Amino acid sequence: MARDLLEHPEKVGMYFQQKRWHELAVVVRFARREVPVELAQTDPALYRRLREQITRFFLLGGDAFSLEALEAKARD
């Protein structure tokens, strides 16, 4: 799910409008964790793609999301 949202950042705004808090929390949590460096050795193309997608997510405003707030809304 997180990788799909990173690959299609236009869906993030749609998910926000639909109040799909759980899915948004998943992508924020995934983006905040670093891509394992070992992946650069085992699958360099995937490593590069994930790093680029995460960078794009943050450049498009992904850092404005509060993981704690999203998780709280998902529980409600």
Secondary structure as a PSIPRED ss2 file (coil, helix, strand):
# PSIPRED VFORMAT (PSIPRED V4.0)

   1 M C   1.000  0.000  0.000
   2 A H   0.000  1.000  0.000
   3 R H   0.000  1.000  0.000
   4 D H   0.000  1.000  0.000
   5 L H   0.000  1.000  0.000
   6 L H   0.000  1.000  0.000
   7 E H   0.000  1.000  0.000
   8 H C   1.000  0.000  0.000
   9 P C   1.000  0.000  0.000
  10 E H   0.000  1.000  0.000
  11 K H   0.000  1.000  0.000
  12 V H   0.000  1.000  0.000
  13 G H   0.000  1.000  0.000
  14 M H   0.000  1.000  0.000
  15 Y H   0.000  1.000  0.000
  16 F H   0.000  1.000  0.000
  17 Q H   0.000  1.000  0.000
  18 Q C   1.000  0.000  0.000
  19 K C   1.000  0.000  0.000
  20 R C   1.000  0.000  0.000
  21 W H   0.000  1.000  0.000
  22 H H   0.000  1.000  0.000
  23 E H   0.000  1.000  0.000
  24 L H   0.000  1.000  0.000
  25 A H   0.000  1.000  0.000
  26 V H   0.000  1.000  0.000
  27 V H   0.000  1.000  0.000
  28 V H   0.000  1.000  0.000
  29 R H   0.000  1.000  0.000
  30 F H   0.000  1.000  0.000
  31 A H   0.000  1.000  0.000
  32 R H   0.000  1.000  0.000
  33 R C   1.000  0.000  0.000
  34 E C   1.000  0.000  0.000
  35 V C   1.000  0.000  0.000
  36 P C   1.000  0.000  0.000
  37 V C   1.000  0.000  0.000
  38 E H   0.000  1.000  0.000
  39 L H   0.000  1.000  0.000
  40 A H   0.000  1.000  0.000
  41 Q H   0.000  1.000  0.000
  42 T H   0.000  1.000  0.000
  43 D C   1.000  0.000  0.000
  44 P H   0.000  1.000  0.000
  45 A H   0.000  1.000  0.000
  46 L H   0.000  1.000  0.000
  47 Y H   0.000  1.000  0.000
  48 R H   0.000  1.000  0.000
  49 R H   0.000  1.000  0.000
  50 L H   0.000  1.000  0.000
  51 R H   0.000  1.000  0.000
  52 E H   0.000  1.000  0.000
  53 Q H   0.000  1.000  0.000
  54 I H   0.000  1.000  0.000
  55 T H   0.000  1.000  0.000
  56 R H   0.000  1.000  0.000
  57 F H   0.000  1.000  0.000
  58 F H   0.000  1.000  0.000
  59 L H   0.000  1.000  0.000
  60 L C   1.000  0.000  0.000
  61 G C   1.000  0.000  0.000
  62 G H   0.000  1.000  0.000
  63 D H   0.000  1.000  0.000
  64 A H   0.000  1.000  0.000
  65 F C   1.000  0.000  0.000
  66 S C   1.000  0.000  0.000
  67 L H   0.000  1.000  0.000
  68 E H   0.000  1.000  0.000
  69 A H   0.000  1.000  0.000
  70 L H   0.000  1.000  0.000
  71 E H   0.000  1.000  0.000
  72 A H   0.000  1.000  0.000
  73 K H   0.000  1.000  0.000
  74 A H   0.000  1.000  0.000
  75 R H   0.000  1.000  0.000
  76 D C   1.000  0.000  0.000
